[in-house]
Amino acid sequence: MEIASMIGGFTLNAIKVILVFGFLIFIHELGHFLVAKKVGIKVHEFALGFGNKLWSITKGETTYSIRLLPIGGFVRMEGEEQHSDDERSFNKKTIGERMAVVFAGPLMNIFLAVLIFFGLNMFAMGYYSNYINTVEEKSQAYIAGVRPGDKIIKLNDRTIRIWEEVKWIMRSNYNKQVKLTVLRNGEPKDFYVDPYMKLNFQMSQPNIVTSIEEGTGLDRLGLKVGDKIKSINGITINSSEQVEKVIRESDSNRLKFVIERNSKINEKEFDAPFVRQYLIGFTSTIIKGDLKGLFYNSFWKNIFIVKIMLSETYRLLTGKVGMEQLMGPVGIATEISNTQKFLDLFQLGAYISLSLGIANLIPFPPLDGGKILTLSIEAIRRKPLKPENEAMISMVGFSLLILLLIVVSYNDFLRQVFNR
């Protein structure tokens, strides 16, 4: 019975992963396909997956197929990979038309993310706004003068459009004074507050984890209820109060925990923002909003996510976070499998779709951004690159992409093996 249950659970998770990945890839390739047809390019095949064909049907000049390996897909166009004299080939079209075809895939993923967030806002009949609902008495915000009904318009002179930006800036400016600008009775007012620390887990004596805050991801990264914290960053822990003190005073963005679990010693490393959060003592008002407001919120939520992606990429390139923080296909599939609620799965799909769209615009072959870069060079030179040079660039880019895939898949493997 237990084996049957395990098989059933695995099958359900596999179906979820295939459906999410398959749908996002379908939307991406659909963008390429629709614009290619629009500008008159001959499309030989529209395929979901790679490998041998499981099913196919031909309508007109195009074959629509589903292939064995469900991750991936492609639109095979005349003259895309090699020169063709067919007037309807990819290489015979103008640079603008070819760019439109290439750009359409990532754009469809980005648009899908906006649409999903809009749909989730519609379903929830509202969203967290910039209006303050409650202010904790005796908090620094209350003492400074912040009151319910105030509308947050700026933090540290940065314009605030959605509530998620408030939480992000709080997290990014821990241990620093934050300038809060609100609108009250139509007039802007400035207040200065210091975010205070809150651990994303609760403890009991002697320093045993009793609960982990939902939604922080800390449990998935390796901390479990019942773990006894022995040391943090080499400092021996003797009490729950010491845990909070060490985490508060640490300047490191990485915290190395030595924990005791089931009489065994384990080492876990976490980015500090997963372990702690910094608050300023107020909550948001939920607004039901009209269609315009719901779309505005979903649009700026996507802009905000892109900013976070760029910020994290910068931290990666400057060495502030390590390569081990990257998540590959296995890690993403695991996140999908672990997502049980239907609406949460939609939200995760939106994040993945947006990430897929933005990542594909990176000017790196063989991504769509690499093709856009090649076409841009062609536009500047007013002649295409030599086929052998373009092939060499694609081969080097593909090799580096495979190397990155191996690295992130290795990271995924380590998470699965050691963070359970």
N, C-alpha and C positions, 0 to 999 in steps of 0.2 A: 504493500500500500504506500509506503514511504517512497519507494523507487518510482512508482507511478506518479506520485505527487511531484517529485523532483522533475521527472520528464515533462509533466504537464506545465510546471512553472517555467522550465527552460524553453519549451515550445512557445508559450505566451510571450516571454521576453524576446525571443528571436523574431516573432511576428511583429512586435512593437518596434524593434530596431529596424527591421526591413521596411515596414510601412513608413516610418519617419524619414529614414535616409532616402528610400525610394521616392517618396513624395517630393522632398526637397530637391532631389536630382532631376526629377521629372519637370518641376517648375523651372529649374535652371536651363535644362536643355530645350524646354518649350520656348523660352525666350529666344534662344539662338534660332530655333526652327521657324517660328512665326515671322521674325524679321527677315530671315533668309528667303522665305516664300514671298514676303512682301516686296523685296527688291528684285525678285525674279531669279534667284539662284536655284539651280537644279539640286534637289536633295535626294540622295539615293537611299538613305536609311536613317530612321529615328529609333535609337535603341536605348533601352534601360538595362544596365548591367553590362558585363563583359563575358567573353568565352563563347561556348556553343549556344546556339539558338534553342530556347525551350518552346517558343511560340512566335509566329510571325504571320503577318498579313500584308499583302501588297495592294495599294490603292493608287492608281495612276502610275506615276514614276517613282513613288516612295514606298519603301518597305518599312513597316512598323513592327518592331520585335522586342521580345523580352529574352534576356540571355541568362546563362547559368549563374554567374556571380552577381549578386544583387547590389553590390556597392559600386556605383559609377554609372556612366552612360555616355552617349555621344550622338552627334548629328553629323553624318558623313555626307559632305557636300562635294560636288564636282569642282576640282581644281583647288581644293583647300590645302592638301598635302603635297601636291605636285602640279606642275604647269599643265594647263589644258587649253586647247584652242576653241573649245565650246564657248559660244558667246554668252551662255548662261552659267559659266563657271565662276567660282568665287574669285579667282585671280583676275577675271576680266572686269569685275565691278570697280567702281570708283573707291578711293580710299575712304571717303565718308560713309559709303554704303557698307564696306567691309568692317569699318570700326563700329557701325551701328549693330551689325550682326554679332560681333564679338562682345560688345558692351551689354547687349540685351540679356544675356544669361545672368550675370551678377545683378543687374538692375531688377530683374524679376524676383530674385531672392530677397533683395532689400525691400522691394514693394510688398512682398509676401509678409515680411516681418512687421511692417507698419500695419498691414491689414489684420494680422493675428492679434496684435496688441489692441487695435481698435475694436475687434470683435470681443476680446476679453473685457475691455472697458464697457462695451455694450451689455455683455452678459452680467457683469457686476453692477450695472446701472450707476457707475460712478468711478471715481479715482481719488487718490490722496492729493490734496491741493496744497498750495503755498500758504493757506490761511491757518493760523494757529488755533487749535481747539482747546487744549488745556496746558497750563503751566504749573509745574510742580512747585508747591510752596517751599520756601527755604532754598530752592535751587538758585544758582547764580543768575539764570535768566530772569527769574522772578525778582530777585534783589536788584538786578540792573534796571528793571522797569518793563520787561516784556510782558504783554498781557494777551489773554484770549481775544481773538478777532483781528489781531495784527496780521497783515499780509507780508510775508517775506519777499522782498524784491531783489536783495543783494546779500551776498556773503563775501567778505573781504573784497568788496567792490566788483564782484563778479555777478552778472545778472542771473537770477534764479528763475527757471521756468517750470520745473517739476520738482516734486518732493524728493525724488531719488538724488538729485543734485545736492540737496541739503545734507543728506546722510553721507554722501561721498566726501564733501568738503570737510565735514566734521571728522571723518576718518582720516583724511589727508593732513589735517592740521592739529593732531593731538599734541598735547603739552604746549600749545600756543594759544594766545588770545585771538579770538575771532571777532571781527567786526560784523555786526548784524544790522542790516538796514531794513526797516519795515515801513509799511504804509499804514498810517492810522488817521482816520477821518480825513483822508485825501492828502495828508502831509507826510513826507518821509522823516523817519526818526532813526538815529544811530544808537546802538547799544554795544558794549564790549563785554564779552563773556568768555570764560575758559571752559572748554569741554572737560567733563569729568569721566573717569574710566569705569567701565562695567565689564566684568568678565563674561565670556560667552558660555560659561559653565558654572555650576554651583558645587560646593564642597561641604563635607562634614569633617569633623575631627576624627581620626588624624589624617588630614589632607586627602580624603577619598572623594572622587568625583561622584556626585549623586544625581546630577541632571545636566543635560547639554541643551542649549537654546536651539529651538527648532529653526531651520532655515539658514543656519550659519555654515553648514557643511563640515563642521569640526568633527562630527562623528564619522563621516565618510572618509575624512583624512586620517583617522586612526585613533582618536581618543574615544574611550568607551566608559559608560557608567560602571562604577566599581573599580576603576583604575586608581591605584595609589601613587601619587606623585612623589618620587624620591628626590629628584633634583631638576633644576632648570638652568640651562647654560652653565653647568658645572657647579652651581651653588646648591648645597644640600638643603632640603626642605624639611622643616620640623613641625610646621603648623599651616593651617589654611591661610592665616593672616600673612605668613611669609610668602606664600604663593602669589598673592595679590601685590605685595610689596616688590618682589623681584620682577614681576611682569610690568608693573607700573614704571619702575626705575630703569628698565632695560632700554638701551639705545639701539639695540640690534633689531633688524626687521625679521630675523629668523630666531625662533625660540626652540632650543633642543630640550625636550622632556625625556627624563628617564623615569619610567613608570614600572610598577609591579602589577602584573596581571596573572591570576591563577598560579601564583607562586613563581612566576617567571619574570625576568627583567627584560624590558623592551625599551628601545630608543625610538622616539618619534620627533620629527622636526615639523614646525608649523610656521607659516607667515604670521607675524604678529597680529594683523587685522582679523585673522580668523579666530584668534584667541581672545581678543579684547575689542571693545568698541568705545567710542567717546561720545557722550551725549551732552546736550545743553539744557535739558529739563523741560522740553515742550513736545507736544504731539500735533499731528496734522488733522485738519478737518476733511472729512470725506465729502466730496461734491458729486451730486448725481449728474449734473451737466447736460448740455444739449449735444447734438451731433457734432457741431463745430468744436465744442470744448473737448469732447471725447477724442476726436481726430487730432486736435492740437496736442493733447497729452500724449497720444501714441506716437505722433511724429517726433516730438522732442525727446521721448523716451529712447527712440532709436538713435537720435543724434547723440544723446548722452552715452549710450552703450558704445557707439563708435569712438567717442572721446576716451572712454575707459580702455578700449582695445588699443588705441594709439598710445595711451599713457603706459599701459603694461608692456607694450612692444618696446617703448623707449627704455623702460626700466630693465627689460631683458637685454637690450643692446648695450646698455651702460653698466651691466653687471650687478644691478641692484637686486635682481632676482635671478636664480639659476635656471638652467635648461630643464632641471628636474620638475619645474612647475608647469611645463608645457603638457598639454593633454592631446593625445592622438585619437585615432578611430576607435581603439579598444576602450579608452577612457570615456569617450563620448557615448559609445554603445552601452557602457556600464551605467552611465548617468541616466540614459533612456530606460534601461532595465529597472533601475532603482526607483524611477518615478512611477508612483502608483495612481495618483489622482489624474483624472482625465484632463482637467483644466491646467494642471501643472505640466502635463505632457505637451499641451499646446504652447505654453509659455516657453518651455525648453526648446521646442521646435522653432519658435520665433528667434530665440538667441542663436541657435545653430544656423538658421537660414541667413540671418544678418551677418554672422561671422563668415559663412561661406561666400556671401556676396562681396564683402569687403576684402577677404583674403584673396579672392580671385582677381581683384583689381590691382594687387601688388605687381609692379612691373618686373616680373621674374618669369622666364620661360620654364615650363610650358603652360603657365597659368594664362588666363584671359588677359591679364594686365601685361604679360610679356608680349602677347600678340599685338596689343594696343601700342606698346612701346616700339615694336618692329614696324608697325604701320606708320607711327609718328616719324621714325627715322626715314622711312620711305618718302613721306610727305616732304621732309626737309631736304633730302637728297634729290627728290623728284625722279627717283628711279628705285626699283626694288633691290634688296640685298641679293647677292649671289646665292643661289640655292644651297651651295655647299657651306657657305658661311652661316646661313640661317639654320641649316641642319646641325652644324657644329654647336651653335648657341643653344639650340633646343636640347641637344644631347647632354651638354654640360649642365644646363638647368634641370633637366630631368634626373640626372645622376645626383645632383645636390638635393633635389626634392625627395628622392628615395632615401638618401642618407638622413635627412631630417625626419622622414617617416619612421625610419628604423630607431632613431633616438627617442622620439616621442612614444613609440610603441613599447620600447624598453622601459621607459618611465611608467607607462600604463601597467606593464607586467609587474614592476616592483610595487606599485600601489596595490594591485590585486593580491599579491603574495604576502606582503608585509604589513598592510594596513587593515587587515581583517580583524 
